[in-house]
Amino acid sequence: MSLRRVAVTGVGMVSPLGATAPASFDALLAGRSGLRLYAPADAPKPLAVPAGVCADFDAAALFGRARAGTLDRYSQLGIAAGLEAWRDAGLEPASGEDRAAWGVAWGTGVGGALVFERGYRDLFIGGRERLPPLTVVQAMNNACASHLAIQLGLGGSCATYSVACASAAMAIGEAFRRVRGAAAPVMLAGGSEAPLAYGVIRAWLALQVLAPGDAESAALACKPFQRGRAGLVLAEGGGALVLEDWARAEQRGARIYAELAGYGESCDRGNLVRPSSEGQARALRAALADAAMAPQEVDYVNAHATGTREGDSIEIAALAEALGARAAEVAVSATKSAHGHALGAAGALAAAFTVLGLRHGAVPATLGEAADLDPECAGVLHVTGAARRGAPLRAALTNAFAFGGSNAVLAFRAHAAD
């Protein structure tokens, strides 16, 4: 069976940096931070942590107050990103084309956490005997994908992947396989997350992996690759790509951002929370092989790097294992330093930023000073402080490495701008 090329024809995003993909990308390249000190509403005990909050997102304005009230925030963010990507691709819902084989692949780690938290609080603290009738369908992990399929009339595969921090990257990878294998001509793929609930934050604090910070230092609390890194910063957000059969995209005159050329996955098979450079390197090599891409072609890596002590240095070791001598020449940055770690949505945000970077010849920077880089994270060309603009980029990788040892890598090739 001959495999089809896969074009990225639409990009959508809601992030702590902006309510649209262009706004988020512009803020990222400008070196702005979307992190701030955050206190969950109605917390039973005082709690404030650095977090990435989508402050510019207005669900009521987008959906209307009545419909917004029927959606968990993770669905609100995801639907907004998905619809933006769909419009960006020029695939309006009213086109009338048969979409029986078109599908959705979505990722989320905690799904409707906010709905669950409100329900538990009402039951166990507030003494309510009944919950709102839509509680289950608001909170279920596949709610966002289902809403998108219904609204856009997509009758093919509608699947949700929940693989911790690799969820969205795996969703995009599996959608890629469907388009490449001719199971679907078009797939909407991405992920969303809204984990800023009191109970979720407390659970992550119990793991002792959250970065500390106060109102003054919150904006730079996430410090990937730096000596002073002390943990990750939770964030909410949603990202989406439209993946389309290349020949079909060209025939209809679609704008092609980039080619999704390969996807690799692996399992560390070792530890639920400690990553493995060997496992990550296998996913990196698998993505390169799937794309028929030599390490010498890779010009940029959007690292998974979350700012944890072990995770960042292990990822650099994995890049060295997979890319060999080329690793020292590859530009590497961690966009999470600006928007935080959106867990199950992280891979979608990384993919969207990477596709936009390839399109515009720009490499976003890891926020922070080059002088503060940890020697344990040496061995690659770190882009810090300011973005690199006008860079000739041929290919890029995005990494998503999850608790449980699940690893997903996406390989993109640049496409000449129209």
N, C-alpha and C positions, 0 to 999 in steps of 0.2 A: 504494500500500500504506500503510495506516495504521500509525503507529508506536506501540508500547506504552510506557507509563511504566515506569520501572525503580526498584524499591524495594531499599534495603539492609536486609536483615532479620537479618543475623548479622555479628558482628565477632570476630575472633580475633587474638592477637598473642603472640609471644615476643620480648622485647627486652632490651637491657641494663638497662632500668628495672624489669623484672618478667617473670614467667613466664606471665602471662595479660594479656588486654586491660585489665580493670579495674585490676589492679595497676600496669601500665605507665602508664595514664592518670592514676591517682591520684598516682604518683610524679612524673610530668611536671608536673601542676598544682601540686604542692608545691614545685617548683623544685629537685628533686634531680637529681644527675648520675649516669649509669650508666657514666661513663668512668673508667678506671684505667690504671696502668702495667701493660703485659702483655709477658710473655716467652714465645715459643712453646716448647712442650714439645719436648725432644730437638733443639733447634736446634744445627746443627754449629758455629756461632760465636755468641758472646754477642750478644743483640739484645733490646732492650726499648723499646717505643713506647707512647704513649697509645692506648687502644683501647676499644671498646665490647664488653664480654663479657657473654653471657647467663649470669651466675653462678648465678642462682636456678633454672636449668633442669636437671632431672635426667632424662636420657633413659632410664636403666635403670629408674627408678621408673615412668615412663610406658609404656614399651614392653616391659619385661622385659629382662634383660641379654642374653639370646640374640638377640632380634630387634634390639635396639639395635645390636648388633655387626654386623648386616648392612646398616646404613644409614649413609651419610655424614652428617656433622653438619648439612649444609644440608637434607637430607631430614628429619632428626629435627626440626629447628626448624620446617620448613614443614608437616609432617604435624601437629605439635602445634597450630600456629596454625589450620590448615584444619579440624581436628576440633573445636576450640573454637568457631570460627565456625559450623560445622554444628550443633553442640549449641545454641548461642546462638539460632540461627534456628528451633529446634524441629523440625529435620529429622533425626530419628534414623535410623540405618541400617536398623533393623528395621521400618520403617513399612509395608513391603510395596507401596508405590506404584511403578508402572512408571517407571523412570528411564532408559529407552532414549535419550531426547533430552537428558537433563541432562548437563552437562559441566564440565570443569575448564580454566581458563586460568591459567597460572603463569609467573612470571618469575624468572630468575636470570642473573647475569653470569658467574660462574666455576664454578658447579655443584659437582661433587665434588672441589674442590681439595685437600682434606685426604687423600682416598683416593689421588689421583694422587701427591701429595708422598710419602706413605708408600711407595708402590710404586716410585717413582724412587729413593728412598733405599735401599730394600732391594736393588734391582737394581744400582745403580751404586756404592753405598758398601758395603752389606752383603754383596754378592756372591751374593745369592740367584739361583737359576736359574728359579724359577717364582713367580708371584704368586698370591694367593688367587683362586679361580675366580669370585668375585662382583665382582672389581675393576671390570669394565666396567659392570655394571648398577648398581653403587653410585655410580660417578663420572659417569655420563651425565647431561646437563642435564635430561632429561625424567623422571628417576627419581622426583622428588617428586610431580609431577603424576600419574604412573602409579600410584604407591602410593595416592594419594588416590582416584583413580577406581576402583581395585580394591576398596579398603576400603569405599567408600560405594556401590558398585554403579552408577556413573555411566557410561552407555553412549554418550553423545553425543561431541561434540568434546573431545579431550584434547590441548591444545596448550601448548607451552612457548616463551616468547619470551626471546631473549637479545640485548638491545639495550643493553648496558652499564647505566648507571645509570637508564635509562628502562624497563628490562625489566618490572618489576611494574606500573608505571602503564599501559604499553601492554597488558599482559595484562588488566588490569581494564577498560581501554577497549574492547578487542576483545570481551571477555565481555559488556560492556554492549551493544555492537552486536548480538550474537546474541540477547540477551533482548529488546531493543527491536524487533528485526526479526522476532520470533516464531520464530526458529530453535531456541530453547531456552527453556523456562519458568523454569528455574533454572540458574545458573552459580555455581560456586565459583571465586573469582579472587583472586590475590595473588602473593606471591613470597617467596623465602627465600634466604639467603646465609650462608656460613661461610668468609670469606676470610682468617681469621687463621692462615694457614700461613706458615712461614718464607720460602719462595720467593715467595709472593704479596706479603708485606710488603716483601721486598727489591726486588721489581719496582717497587712504588709509591715506595719510597725513591729508586730510580734516576730516577724522573720529577721528583723534588724538589718534590712537592706534599703531603707529609705534615707535619702540625704537630709541632714538637718538644715535649718535656715530660719532667718527671721525676716521681717518686712524689708530690711535694707539689703540683705544678701540673697533673697529668694530668686531674683532674676538670673543669678549665675550659680544656683545651687546644684545644677546638673553639670558635672565636670568630667566628661569622658576623656580618658587617656592622661589626665593630669595627676600630679603627685598628690594633691589634696582631695582627690575624689573619695566620696564617703557613701555613695549609694545612688539609687535611681530616684527620679521625681515622677510621680504618677501624673497622667494627663488623660484628657478626654479628646475625642476627635473622630473624624471619618474620612476615608479616602476611597476613590473609585477610579477604575480604568475601563474604557470600552475596548475590548479586544475583538478584532475583526479579520476575517479571511482577507489576505493581502490583495488578491486579484479583485475581490468584490469591492474593497475600499478604493482601489485605483479606478475601477470602472465607474463608480459613482462620483469620482472626483473629490473624495474625502481628504482632509488634511491628515497626514500621517506624522505623528510626533516621533515615533521610534519603532523599531522592530523588537518584539519580545521573542528572543531567539532560543532561550534555553531555560530549563528549570531543573534544579537538583534538590534532593532531600535525603536525609539520613537520620538515624537514631544513635545517640551516644552510647546507649546500652550499658550505662555505668551508674549514674547517680541522678536522683530527681532534681537536685538543685545545683550541683557543681558541673559546669560545662566541660567538654572534652575537645581539645584542639584536633585530635585525630578524627572525631566524629564530624566536627565542623568542616575540616579539610575535605572529608569525603563528599559532603554536600557541595562544596565549592567545586571540586573536580567533576562531580556529576553534572553540575550546571554548565561548566565549560564544555564538557564532552557532548552534552545534549545540544549545545549551540554550535558545535564544531568550531569552537573559539579557542585560539591559542592564548596563553597568558600574556604574550607580547601585545595583543590587541586591547587589553584592558587598561583604560586610562583613569578610571575612577571607581572607588568602592564606597557606597553609603553603608557604613558599618552599623552593626546592631548596637554597638557600644552604648551601654546604659549608664556608665559611671560607677559600676561596682568594682571593688578592688581586684577580684580574680577575673571577672568576666572580660574586661577590656584587654588585659595582657594575654589571656588565652586566645582571644579572637585574632590578635596580631600574630601569634604563633601559628594559628590555623592558616592565615593568609600567606605566611612564609612557606608553610608546608605545601600549599596548593599552587602558589604562583612562582615558587622558586626565586631565582635571581630577579625576576620582574617585580617582586613585591617592593623592593627598595625604590622603584621608580613610579609606583602607582599612587596617585593622589587619593588620600583617605580622609573622610570627615564623618562626624556623627551629628546629624541634624537634631537628634534628641536633646542636645545641649541647648537648643533654642525653644523646642516645643514640648519636651518631656517625653515620657514613655507611655504610649497609649495602649500598652498591652496587646490585646488581640487585633487592634487596628494599626499597630506600629508598622507592619510590613506594607500596608497600603499607603500610609503617609510617606514612607521611604521610597516606595516605587513611584509615586506621583512626583515627588521632588526630583528623583533621579531622571525620570522621563523629561521633565521640564528642563533640567540641567543639560541633558543631551540636546534638546531642541534649541536651546539658547547659547550653547557653548559656555556654560557657567558651572563652576564647582562651588557649592556652598561651604562655608567654613565651620569648623568646630569653635564655638565661642570660648574665649579664654586666651591666655598668652602662651606663645611658643616656648618661652623660657620656663614655663611650669610643666612641660611635658615630662611624663614619667619615663626614665630610661628603660623600664621594663616593657614599655610600649613602643620602643624604637624599632626601626627596621622597615618602615614605610614612609611615604612622603606626606606627612600630616599637613593639612590645610587649616590654619588657625587664624583667628583675628579677623581677616577680611576675605571675602569670596574671591575666587579667581575667575575673571571674566574674559571672554574672547578666547577661551582655551579650545584648541581642536580636540574634540572628544570622539573617539571611534566606538568605544564600547564601555559599559559600566555594569557593575554587579550591585545588588542589594542583598544584605544578609538579615535573616530573622532567625534567632536562636532562642529556644524556649525551655522553661522548666519542663522536666520530664525527659529532656534530652532530644527533643524534636528540632531538626534544623531544616531550613528552607532557604534556597538561594535562587534569585532571578537574574538572568543575564539578558541585557538589552544592547542592541546595536543602534547607533545613530542613523538618522535618515536626513538627507539634505533638506533644508527648509524650502517650502514652496515659494 
